[in-house]
Amino acid sequence: MISKSPSVDTNSRSIIRRLKNEGFELVGIRGSHHKFKKDGQTVIVPHPKKNLPLGTARSIAKMAGWL
């Protein structure tokens, strides 16, 4: 039986919006990568990118504590 993993948003704009809503603060931008921090937790999101690869989106979700 194949188990379905929780759906992960692959749009960088909505990922950034969710991070900000959950209290993450933008602390730096290097090229197209935005760096967010909250309570010592760091999350880096490539932006602007409409559809991130699924592996990248899952990695961001894990860093943010969503998975």
mmCIF file of the N, C-alpha and C atoms, coordinates in Angstrom:
data_MODEL
# 
_entry.id   MODEL 
# 
loop_
_atom_site.group_PDB 
_atom_site.id 
_atom_site.type_symbol 
_atom_site.label_atom_id 
_atom_site.label_alt_id 
_atom_site.label_comp_id 
_atom_site.label_asym_id 
_atom_site.label_entity_id 
_atom_site.label_seq_id 
_atom_site.pdbx_PDB_ins_code 
_atom_site.Cartn_x 
_atom_site.Cartn_y 
_atom_site.Cartn_z 
_atom_site.occupancy 
_atom_site.B_iso_or_equiv 
_atom_site.pdbx_formal_charge 
_atom_site.auth_seq_id 
_atom_site.auth_comp_id 
_atom_site.auth_asym_id 
_atom_site.auth_atom_id 
_atom_site.pdbx_PDB_model_num 
ATOM 1   N N  . MET A 1 1  ? 0.837  -1.179 0.000  1.00 0.00 ? 1  MET A N  1 
ATOM 2   C CA . MET A 1 1  ? 0.000  0.000  0.000  1.00 0.00 ? 1  MET A CA 1 
ATOM 3   C C  . MET A 1 1  ? 0.886  1.248  0.000  1.00 0.00 ? 1  MET A C  1 
ATOM 4   N N  . ILE A 1 2  ? 0.573  2.172  -0.851 1.00 0.00 ? 2  ILE A N  1 
ATOM 5   C CA . ILE A 1 2  ? 1.341  3.410  -0.953 1.00 0.00 ? 2  ILE A CA 1 
ATOM 6   C C  . ILE A 1 2  ? 0.711  4.455  -0.039 1.00 0.00 ? 2  ILE A C  1 
ATOM 7   N N  . SER A 1 3  ? 1.544  5.020  0.839  1.00 0.00 ? 3  SER A N  1 
ATOM 8   C CA . SER A 1 3  ? 1.012  6.058  1.735  1.00 0.00 ? 3  SER A CA 1 
ATOM 9   C C  . SER A 1 3  ? 1.197  7.420  1.090  1.00 0.00 ? 3  SER A C  1 
ATOM 10  N N  . LYS A 1 4  ? 0.218  8.257  1.241  1.00 0.00 ? 4  LYS A N  1 
ATOM 11  C CA . LYS A 1 4  ? 0.298  9.608  0.685  1.00 0.00 ? 4  LYS A CA 1 
ATOM 12  C C  . LYS A 1 4  ? 0.921  10.534 1.718  1.00 0.00 ? 4  LYS A C  1 
ATOM 13  N N  . SER A 1 5  ? 1.911  11.291 1.279  1.00 0.00 ? 5  SER A N  1 
ATOM 14  C CA . SER A 1 5  ? 2.509  12.271 2.178  1.00 0.00 ? 5  SER A CA 1 
ATOM 15  C C  . SER A 1 5  ? 1.642  13.526 2.165  1.00 0.00 ? 5  SER A C  1 
ATOM 16  N N  . PRO A 1 6  ? 1.723  14.329 3.229  1.00 0.00 ? 6  PRO A N  1 
ATOM 17  C CA . PRO A 1 6  ? 0.935  15.560 3.246  1.00 0.00 ? 6  PRO A CA 1 
ATOM 18  C C  . PRO A 1 6  ? 1.319  16.450 2.069  1.00 0.00 ? 6  PRO A C  1 
ATOM 19  N N  . SER A 1 7  ? 0.363  17.148 1.519  1.00 0.00 ? 7  SER A N  1 
ATOM 20  C CA . SER A 1 7  ? 0.665  17.996 0.369  1.00 0.00 ? 7  SER A CA 1 
ATOM 21  C C  . SER A 1 7  ? 1.547  19.163 0.799  1.00 0.00 ? 7  SER A C  1 
ATOM 22  N N  . VAL A 1 8  ? 2.485  19.487 -0.047 1.00 0.00 ? 8  VAL A N  1 
ATOM 23  C CA . VAL A 1 8  ? 3.434  20.556 0.231  1.00 0.00 ? 8  VAL A CA 1 
ATOM 24  C C  . VAL A 1 8  ? 3.259  21.618 -0.842 1.00 0.00 ? 8  VAL A C  1 
ATOM 25  N N  . ASP A 1 9  ? 3.124  22.872 -0.424 1.00 0.00 ? 9  ASP A N  1 
ATOM 26  C CA . ASP A 1 9  ? 2.989  23.975 -1.372 1.00 0.00 ? 9  ASP A CA 1 
ATOM 27  C C  . ASP A 1 9  ? 4.332  24.196 -2.057 1.00 0.00 ? 9  ASP A C  1 
ATOM 28  N N  . THR A 1 10 ? 4.342  24.312 -3.378 1.00 0.00 ? 10 THR A N  1 
ATOM 29  C CA . THR A 1 10 ? 5.597  24.499 -4.108 1.00 0.00 ? 10 THR A CA 1 
ATOM 30  C C  . THR A 1 10 ? 5.775  25.924 -4.622 1.00 0.00 ? 10 THR A C  1 
ATOM 31  N N  . ASN A 1 11 ? 4.857  26.815 -4.299 1.00 0.00 ? 11 ASN A N  1 
ATOM 32  C CA . ASN A 1 11 ? 4.947  28.203 -4.745 1.00 0.00 ? 11 ASN A CA 1 
ATOM 33  C C  . ASN A 1 11 ? 5.719  29.010 -3.699 1.00 0.00 ? 11 ASN A C  1 
ATOM 34  N N  . SER A 1 12 ? 6.839  29.620 -4.096 1.00 0.00 ? 12 SER A N  1 
ATOM 35  C CA . SER A 1 12 ? 7.682  30.334 -3.131 1.00 0.00 ? 12 SER A CA 1 
ATOM 36  C C  . SER A 1 12 ? 6.956  31.509 -2.488 1.00 0.00 ? 12 SER A C  1 
ATOM 37  N N  . ARG A 1 13 ? 6.083  32.159 -3.235 1.00 0.00 ? 13 ARG A N  1 
ATOM 38  C CA . ARG A 1 13 ? 5.353  33.305 -2.690 1.00 0.00 ? 13 ARG A CA 1 
ATOM 39  C C  . ARG A 1 13 ? 4.442  32.876 -1.531 1.00 0.00 ? 13 ARG A C  1 
ATOM 40  N N  . SER A 1 14 ? 3.737  31.746 -1.690 1.00 0.00 ? 14 SER A N  1 
ATOM 41  C CA . SER A 1 14 ? 2.857  31.301 -0.604 1.00 0.00 ? 14 SER A CA 1 
ATOM 42  C C  . SER A 1 14 ? 3.651  30.724 0.569  1.00 0.00 ? 14 SER A C  1 
ATOM 43  N N  . ILE A 1 15 ? 4.812  30.125 0.289  1.00 0.00 ? 15 ILE A N  1 
ATOM 44  C CA . ILE A 1 15 ? 5.666  29.633 1.375  1.00 0.00 ? 15 ILE A CA 1 
ATOM 45  C C  . ILE A 1 15 ? 6.143  30.811 2.213  1.00 0.00 ? 15 ILE A C  1 
ATOM 46  N N  . ILE A 1 16 ? 6.593  31.886 1.550  1.00 0.00 ? 16 ILE A N  1 
ATOM 47  C CA . ILE A 1 16 ? 7.068  33.075 2.261  1.00 0.00 ? 16 ILE A CA 1 
ATOM 48  C C  . ILE A 1 16 ? 5.935  33.705 3.063  1.00 0.00 ? 16 ILE A C  1 
ATOM 49  N N  . ARG A 1 17 ? 4.749  33.769 2.492  1.00 0.00 ? 17 ARG A N  1 
ATOM 50  C CA . ARG A 1 17 ? 3.588  34.327 3.200  1.00 0.00 ? 17 ARG A CA 1 
ATOM 51  C C  . ARG A 1 17 ? 3.305  33.518 4.470  1.00 0.00 ? 17 ARG A C  1 
ATOM 52  N N  . ARG A 1 18 ? 3.351  32.188 4.358  1.00 0.00 ? 18 ARG A N  1 
ATOM 53  C CA . ARG A 1 18 ? 3.083  31.338 5.522  1.00 0.00 ? 18 ARG A CA 1 
ATOM 54  C C  . ARG A 1 18 ? 4.165  31.514 6.585  1.00 0.00 ? 18 ARG A C  1 
ATOM 55  N N  . LEU A 1 19 ? 5.429  31.610 6.165  1.00 0.00 ? 19 LEU A N  1 
ATOM 56  C CA . LEU A 1 19 ? 6.514  31.830 7.125  1.00 0.00 ? 19 LEU A CA 1 
ATOM 57  C C  . LEU A 1 19 ? 6.286  33.129 7.903  1.00 0.00 ? 19 LEU A C  1 
ATOM 58  N N  . LYS A 1 20 ? 5.950  34.208 7.194  1.00 0.00 ? 20 LYS A N  1 
ATOM 59  C CA . LYS A 1 20 ? 5.717  35.499 7.847  1.00 0.00 ? 20 LYS A CA 1 
ATOM 60  C C  . LYS A 1 20 ? 4.527  35.427 8.794  1.00 0.00 ? 20 LYS A C  1 
ATOM 61  N N  . ASN A 1 21 ? 3.456  34.730 8.386  1.00 0.00 ? 21 ASN A N  1 
ATOM 62  C CA . ASN A 1 21 ? 2.275  34.590 9.243  1.00 0.00 ? 21 ASN A CA 1 
ATOM 63  C C  . ASN A 1 21 ? 2.586  33.810 10.517 1.00 0.00 ? 21 ASN A C  1 
ATOM 64  N N  . GLU A 1 22 ? 3.572  32.917 10.448 1.00 0.00 ? 22 GLU A N  1 
ATOM 65  C CA . GLU A 1 22 ? 3.937  32.107 11.606 1.00 0.00 ? 22 GLU A CA 1 
ATOM 66  C C  . GLU A 1 22 ? 5.050  32.749 12.433 1.00 0.00 ? 22 GLU A C  1 
ATOM 67  N N  . GLY A 1 23 ? 5.402  34.000 12.124 1.00 0.00 ? 23 GLY A N  1 
ATOM 68  C CA . GLY A 1 23 ? 6.347  34.731 12.957 1.00 0.00 ? 23 GLY A CA 1 
ATOM 69  C C  . GLY A 1 23 ? 7.792  34.711 12.506 1.00 0.00 ? 23 GLY A C  1 
ATOM 70  N N  . PHE A 1 24 ? 8.093  34.142 11.356 1.00 0.00 ? 24 PHE A N  1 
ATOM 71  C CA . PHE A 1 24 ? 9.460  34.167 10.843 1.00 0.00 ? 24 PHE A CA 1 
ATOM 72  C C  . PHE A 1 24 ? 9.745  35.566 10.308 1.00 0.00 ? 24 PHE A C  1 
ATOM 73  N N  . GLU A 1 25 ? 10.972 36.050 10.542 1.00 0.00 ? 25 GLU A N  1 
ATOM 74  C CA . GLU A 1 25 ? 11.365 37.383 10.077 1.00 0.00 ? 25 GLU A CA 1 
ATOM 75  C C  . GLU A 1 25 ? 12.433 37.265 9.000  1.00 0.00 ? 25 GLU A C  1 
ATOM 76  N N  . LEU A 1 26 ? 12.312 38.090 7.977  1.00 0.00 ? 26 LEU A N  1 
ATOM 77  C CA . LEU A 1 26 ? 13.310 38.137 6.917  1.00 0.00 ? 26 LEU A CA 1 
ATOM 78  C C  . LEU A 1 26 ? 14.562 38.796 7.483  1.00 0.00 ? 26 LEU A C  1 
ATOM 79  N N  . VAL A 1 27 ? 15.688 38.061 7.473  1.00 0.00 ? 27 VAL A N  1 
ATOM 80  C CA . VAL A 1 27 ? 16.919 38.613 8.041  1.00 0.00 ? 27 VAL A CA 1 
ATOM 81  C C  . VAL A 1 27 ? 17.976 38.902 6.984  1.00 0.00 ? 27 VAL A C  1 
ATOM 82  N N  . GLY A 1 28 ? 17.761 38.416 5.764  1.00 0.00 ? 28 GLY A N  1 
ATOM 83  C CA . GLY A 1 28 ? 18.740 38.704 4.724  1.00 0.00 ? 28 GLY A CA 1 
ATOM 84  C C  . GLY A 1 28 ? 18.331 38.138 3.385  1.00 0.00 ? 28 GLY A C  1 
ATOM 85  N N  . ILE A 1 29 ? 18.894 38.751 2.351  1.00 0.00 ? 29 ILE A N  1 
ATOM 86  C CA . ILE A 1 29 ? 18.661 38.283 0.986  1.00 0.00 ? 29 ILE A CA 1 
ATOM 87  C C  . ILE A 1 29 ? 20.018 38.206 0.311  1.00 0.00 ? 29 ILE A C  1 
ATOM 88  N N  . ARG A 1 30 ? 20.294 37.066 -0.298 1.00 0.00 ? 30 ARG A N  1 
ATOM 89  C CA . ARG A 1 30 ? 21.539 36.913 -1.040 1.00 0.00 ? 30 ARG A CA 1 
ATOM 90  C C  . ARG A 1 30 ? 21.177 36.372 -2.416 1.00 0.00 ? 30 ARG A C  1 
ATOM 91  N N  . GLY A 1 31 ? 21.242 37.237 -3.398 1.00 0.00 ? 31 GLY A N  1 
ATOM 92  C CA . GLY A 1 31 ? 20.804 36.844 -4.735 1.00 0.00 ? 31 GLY A CA 1 
ATOM 93  C C  . GLY A 1 31 ? 19.302 36.631 -4.727 1.00 0.00 ? 31 GLY A C  1 
ATOM 94  N N  . SER A 1 32 ? 18.874 35.424 -5.078 1.00 0.00 ? 32 SER A N  1 
ATOM 95  C CA . SER A 1 32 ? 17.441 35.142 -5.103 1.00 0.00 ? 32 SER A CA 1 
ATOM 96  C C  . SER A 1 32 ? 17.000 34.332 -3.884 1.00 0.00 ? 32 SER A C  1 
ATOM 97  N N  . HIS A 1 33 ? 17.872 34.187 -2.888 1.00 0.00 ? 33 HIS A N  1 
ATOM 98  C CA . HIS A 1 33 ? 17.543 33.389 -1.711 1.00 0.00 ? 33 HIS A CA 1 
ATOM 99  C C  . HIS A 1 33 ? 17.207 34.293 -0.525 1.00 0.00 ? 33 HIS A C  1 
ATOM 100 N N  . HIS A 1 34 ? 16.028 34.093 0.036  1.00 0.00 ? 34 HIS A N  1 
ATOM 101 C CA . HIS A 1 34 ? 15.573 34.861 1.193  1.00 0.00 ? 34 HIS A CA 1 
ATOM 102 C C  . HIS A 1 34 ? 15.777 34.021 2.443  1.00 0.00 ? 34 HIS A C  1 
ATOM 103 N N  . LYS A 1 35 ? 16.355 34.646 3.479  1.00 0.00 ? 35 LYS A N  1 
ATOM 104 C CA . LYS A 1 35 ? 16.674 33.938 4.715  1.00 0.00 ? 35 LYS A CA 1 
ATOM 105 C C  . LYS A 1 35 ? 15.751 34.424 5.825  1.00 0.00 ? 35 LYS A C  1 
ATOM 106 N N  . PHE A 1 36 ? 15.030 33.486 6.438  1.00 0.00 ? 36 PHE A N  1 
ATOM 107 C CA . PHE A 1 36 ? 14.084 33.802 7.508  1.00 0.00 ? 36 PHE A CA 1 
ATOM 108 C C  . PHE A 1 36 ? 14.536 33.141 8.798  1.00 0.00 ? 36 PHE A C  1 
ATOM 109 N N  . LYS A 1 37 ? 14.280 33.813 9.939  1.00 0.00 ? 37 LYS A N  1 
ATOM 110 C CA . LYS A 1 37 ? 14.642 33.262 11.243 1.00 0.00 ? 37 LYS A CA 1 
ATOM 111 C C  . LYS A 1 37 ? 13.508 33.435 12.229 1.00 0.00 ? 37 LYS A C  1 
ATOM 112 N N  . LYS A 1 38 ? 13.420 32.461 13.146 1.00 0.00 ? 38 LYS A N  1 
ATOM 113 C CA . LYS A 1 38 ? 12.467 32.525 14.254 1.00 0.00 ? 38 LYS A CA 1 
ATOM 114 C C  . LYS A 1 38 ? 12.992 31.594 15.337 1.00 0.00 ? 38 LYS A C  1 
ATOM 115 N N  . ASP A 1 39 ? 13.234 32.128 16.513 1.00 0.00 ? 39 ASP A N  1 
ATOM 116 C CA . ASP A 1 39 ? 13.690 31.329 17.658 1.00 0.00 ? 39 ASP A CA 1 
ATOM 117 C C  . ASP A 1 39 ? 14.873 30.420 17.314 1.00 0.00 ? 39 ASP A C  1 
ATOM 118 N N  . GLY A 1 40 ? 15.865 30.948 16.619 1.00 0.00 ? 40 GLY A N  1 
ATOM 119 C CA . GLY A 1 40 ? 17.045 30.173 16.281 1.00 0.00 ? 40 GLY A CA 1 
ATOM 120 C C  . GLY A 1 40 ? 16.865 29.210 15.111 1.00 0.00 ? 40 GLY A C  1 
ATOM 121 N N  . GLN A 1 41 ? 15.681 29.151 14.560 1.00 0.00 ? 41 GLN A N  1 
ATOM 122 C CA . GLN A 1 41 ? 15.369 28.289 13.425 1.00 0.00 ? 41 GLN A CA 1 
ATOM 123 C C  . GLN A 1 41 ? 15.576 29.105 12.149 1.00 0.00 ? 41 GLN A C  1 
ATOM 124 N N  . THR A 1 42 ? 16.364 28.596 11.214 1.00 0.00 ? 42 THR A N  1 
ATOM 125 C CA . THR A 1 42 ? 16.639 29.307 9.971  1.00 0.00 ? 42 THR A CA 1 
ATOM 126 C C  . THR A 1 42 ? 16.032 28.560 8.789  1.00 0.00 ? 42 THR A C  1 
ATOM 127 N N  . VAL A 1 43 ? 15.371 29.309 7.909  1.00 0.00 ? 43 VAL A N  1 
ATOM 128 C CA . VAL A 1 43 ? 14.771 28.737 6.705  1.00 0.00 ? 43 VAL A CA 1 
ATOM 129 C C  . VAL A 1 43 ? 15.183 29.605 5.523  1.00 0.00 ? 43 VAL A C  1 
ATOM 130 N N  . ILE A 1 44 ? 15.682 28.974 4.468  1.00 0.00 ? 44 ILE A N  1 
ATOM 131 C CA . ILE A 1 44 ? 16.091 29.700 3.268  1.00 0.00 ? 44 ILE A CA 1 
ATOM 132 C C  . ILE A 1 44 ? 15.164 29.302 2.123  1.00 0.00 ? 44 ILE A C  1 
ATOM 133 N N  . VAL A 1 45 ? 14.607 30.318 1.441  1.00 0.00 ? 45 VAL A N  1 
ATOM 134 C CA . VAL A 1 45 ? 13.647 30.081 0.360  1.00 0.00 ? 45 VAL A CA 1 
ATOM 135 C C  . VAL A 1 45 ? 14.127 30.773 -0.910 1.00 0.00 ? 45 VAL A C  1 
ATOM 136 N N  . PRO A 1 46 ? 14.306 30.025 -2.019 1.00 0.00 ? 46 PRO A N  1 
ATOM 137 C CA . PRO A 1 46 ? 14.616 30.669 -3.289 1.00 0.00 ? 46 PRO A CA 1 
ATOM 138 C C  . PRO A 1 46 ? 13.389 31.437 -3.781 1.00 0.00 ? 46 PRO A C  1 
ATOM 139 N N  . HIS A 1 47 ? 13.567 32.707 -4.154 1.00 0.00 ? 47 HIS A N  1 
ATOM 140 C CA . HIS A 1 47 ? 12.425 33.528 -4.566 1.00 0.00 ? 47 HIS A CA 1 
ATOM 141 C C  . HIS A 1 47 ? 12.891 34.554 -5.589 1.00 0.00 ? 47 HIS A C  1 
ATOM 142 N N  . PRO A 1 48 ? 12.181 34.956 -6.591 1.00 0.00 ? 48 PRO A N  1 
ATOM 143 C CA . PRO A 1 48 ? 10.851 34.455 -6.938 1.00 0.00 ? 48 PRO A CA 1 
ATOM 144 C C  . PRO A 1 48 ? 10.961 33.223 -7.810 1.00 0.00 ? 48 PRO A C  1 
ATOM 145 N N  . LYS A 1 49 ? 10.241 32.234 -7.461 1.00 0.00 ? 49 LYS A N  1 
ATOM 146 C CA . LYS A 1 49 ? 10.191 31.000 -8.241 1.00 0.00 ? 49 LYS A CA 1 
ATOM 147 C C  . LYS A 1 49 ? 8.789  30.456 -8.091 1.00 0.00 ? 49 LYS A C  1 
ATOM 148 N N  . LYS A 1 50 ? 8.080  30.377 -9.188 1.00 0.00 ? 50 LYS A N  1 
ATOM 149 C CA . LYS A 1 50 ? 6.674  29.991 -9.124 1.00 0.00 ? 50 LYS A CA 1 
ATOM 150 C C  . LYS A 1 50 ? 6.515  28.575 -8.583 1.00 0.00 ? 50 LYS A C  1 
ATOM 151 N N  . ASN A 1 51 ? 7.151  27.606 -9.207 1.00 0.00 ? 51 ASN A N  1 
ATOM 152 C CA . ASN A 1 51 ? 7.025  26.224 -8.764 1.00 0.00 ? 51 ASN A CA 1 
ATOM 153 C C  . ASN A 1 51 ? 8.391  25.666 -8.394 1.00 0.00 ? 51 ASN A C  1 
ATOM 154 N N  . LEU A 1 52 ? 8.619  25.500 -7.102 1.00 0.00 ? 52 LEU A N  1 
ATOM 155 C CA . LEU A 1 52 ? 9.853  24.899 -6.627 1.00 0.00 ? 52 LEU A CA 1 
ATOM 156 C C  . LEU A 1 52 ? 9.784  23.396 -6.868 1.00 0.00 ? 52 LEU A C  1 
ATOM 157 N N  . PRO A 1 53 ? 10.931 22.746 -7.058 1.00 0.00 ? 53 PRO A N  1 
ATOM 158 C CA . PRO A 1 53 ? 10.911 21.288 -7.134 1.00 0.00 ? 53 PRO A CA 1 
ATOM 159 C C  . PRO A 1 53 ? 10.346 20.723 -5.826 1.00 0.00 ? 53 PRO A C  1 
ATOM 160 N N  . LEU A 1 54 ? 9.649  19.595 -5.898 1.00 0.00 ? 54 LEU A N  1 
ATOM 161 C CA . LEU A 1 54 ? 8.991  19.030 -4.729 1.00 0.00 ? 54 LEU A CA 1 
ATOM 162 C C  . LEU A 1 54 ? 9.979  18.754 -3.598 1.00 0.00 ? 54 LEU A C  1 
ATOM 163 N N  . GLY A 1 55 ? 11.172 18.263 -3.929 1.00 0.00 ? 55 GLY A N  1 
ATOM 164 C CA . GLY A 1 55 ? 12.183 17.981 -2.906 1.00 0.00 ? 55 GLY A CA 1 
ATOM 165 C C  . GLY A 1 55 ? 12.617 19.242 -2.175 1.00 0.00 ? 55 GLY A C  1 
ATOM 166 N N  . THR A 1 56 ? 12.753 20.343 -2.898 1.00 0.00 ? 56 THR A N  1 
ATOM 167 C CA . THR A 1 56 ? 13.129 21.623 -2.296 1.00 0.00 ? 56 THR A CA 1 
ATOM 168 C C  . THR A 1 56 ? 12.019 22.123 -1.385 1.00 0.00 ? 56 THR A C  1 
ATOM 169 N N  . ALA A 1 57 ? 10.774 22.031 -1.852 1.00 0.00 ? 57 ALA A N  1 
ATOM 170 C CA . ALA A 1 57 ? 9.630  22.476 -1.052 1.00 0.00 ? 57 ALA A CA 1 
ATOM 171 C C  . ALA A 1 57 ? 9.498  21.639 0.218  1.00 0.00 ? 57 ALA A C  1 
ATOM 172 N N  . ARG A 1 58 ? 9.720  20.320 0.115  1.00 0.00 ? 58 ARG A N  1 
ATOM 173 C CA . ARG A 1 58 ? 9.648  19.453 1.304  1.00 0.00 ? 58 ARG A CA 1 
ATOM 174 C C  . ARG A 1 58 ? 10.764 19.796 2.286  1.00 0.00 ? 58 ARG A C  1 
ATOM 175 N N  . SER A 1 59 ? 11.949 20.101 1.778  1.00 0.00 ? 59 SER A N  1 
ATOM 176 C CA . SER A 1 59 ? 13.072 20.468 2.639  1.00 0.00 ? 59 SER A CA 1 
ATOM 177 C C  . SER A 1 59 ? 12.773 21.760 3.400  1.00 0.00 ? 59 SER A C  1 
ATOM 178 N N  . ILE A 1 60 ? 12.185 22.734 2.712  1.00 0.00 ? 60 ILE A N  1 
ATOM 179 C CA . ILE A 1 60 ? 11.797 23.993 3.355  1.00 0.00 ? 60 ILE A CA 1 
ATOM 180 C C  . ILE A 1 60 ? 10.748 23.723 4.426  1.00 0.00 ? 60 ILE A C  1 
ATOM 181 N N  . ALA A 1 61 ? 9.769  22.869 4.112  1.00 0.00 ? 61 ALA A N  1 
ATOM 182 C CA . ALA A 1 61 ? 8.712  22.534 5.070  1.00 0.00 ? 61 ALA A CA 1 
ATOM 183 C C  . ALA A 1 61 ? 9.297  21.857 6.310  1.00 0.00 ? 61 ALA A C  1 
ATOM 184 N N  . LYS A 1 62 ? 10.296 21.003 6.128  1.00 0.00 ? 62 LYS A N  1 
ATOM 185 C CA . LYS A 1 62 ? 10.942 20.345 7.275  1.00 0.00 ? 62 LYS A CA 1 
ATOM 186 C C  . LYS A 1 62 ? 11.703 21.360 8.117  1.00 0.00 ? 62 LYS A C  1 
ATOM 187 N N  . MET A 1 63 ? 12.439 22.281 7.456  1.00 0.00 ? 63 MET A N  1 
ATOM 188 C CA . MET A 1 63 ? 13.183 23.309 8.190  1.00 0.00 ? 63 MET A CA 1 
ATOM 189 C C  . MET A 1 63 ? 12.246 24.188 9.001  1.00 0.00 ? 63 MET A C  1 
ATOM 190 N N  . ALA A 1 64 ? 11.048 24.446 8.458  1.00 0.00 ? 64 ALA A N  1 
ATOM 191 C CA . ALA A 1 64 ? 10.078 25.310 9.132  1.00 0.00 ? 64 ALA A CA 1 
ATOM 192 C C  . ALA A 1 64 ? 9.287  24.556 10.198 1.00 0.00 ? 64 ALA A C  1 
ATOM 193 N N  . GLY A 1 65 ? 9.422  23.229 10.225 1.00 0.00 ? 65 GLY A N  1 
ATOM 194 C CA . GLY A 1 65 ? 8.704  22.434 11.215 1.00 0.00 ? 65 GLY A CA 1 
ATOM 195 C C  . GLY A 1 65 ? 7.287  22.085 10.805 1.00 0.00 ? 65 GLY A C  1 
ATOM 196 N N  . TRP A 1 66 ? 6.987  22.133 9.520  1.00 0.00 ? 66 TRP A N  1 
ATOM 197 C CA . TRP A 1 66 ? 5.640  21.815 9.029  1.00 0.00 ? 66 TRP A CA 1 
ATOM 198 C C  . TRP A 1 66 ? 5.470  20.333 8.769  1.00 0.00 ? 66 TRP A C  1 
ATOM 199 N N  . LEU A 1 67 ? 6.553  19.587 8.648  1.00 0.00 ? 67 LEU A N  1 
ATOM 200 C CA . LEU A 1 67 ? 6.477  18.138 8.418  1.00 0.00 ? 67 LEU A CA 1 
ATOM 201 C C  . LEU A 1 67 ? 7.146  17.396 9.545  1.00 0.00 ? 67 LEU A C  1 
# 
